[in-house]
């Protein structure tokens, strides 16, 4: 059975964006990996990010119920798998049990699948796409990441079929061609 090898990160939704960034920088001695008006990614170690922040004042400025608990706080918790095969085997195992991701997206730095538990809590199951921490840091500071920090959607069943046909780890982790992904409503950011 494939289980996550690491608890990777936590993503927060906030309307106190600058305050949150300052607090996490001070408390965890974290550094900003990437920041734009809508998103920021911070780390305190060699991981590409341990915290991410979604600025709800930018992403959903006109929300009449903007202080609702479901609109602020933890968006999701990320768990890392050791390799693409383990991620895909877990996808297949869960699918056989009737549990499917609501979003499969290649973020460039990770190949990810997002799920919701019965209470609606979101979690990301991912595998790192970069060979090492330096490569991940470099990618997060690149123009390519700045142009598309969300990533590209992919078909999990098609990727599973490639894996079952013996595709290499590198080909499974390659960023697919396609338009930038649209964040689905069930992800809670819209």
Secondary structure, 3 states (H helix, E strand, C coil): CCCCCEEEEEEEEECCHHHHHHHHHHHHCCEEEEECCCEEEEECCCCCCCEEEEEHHHHCCCCCCCCCHHHCEEEEEEEECCCHHHHHHHHHHHHHCCCCCCEEEECCCEEEEEEECCCCCEEEEEEECCCCHHHHHHHHCCHHHHHCCCCEECCHHHHHHHHHCCCCHHHHHCCCCCCCCCCCHHHCCC
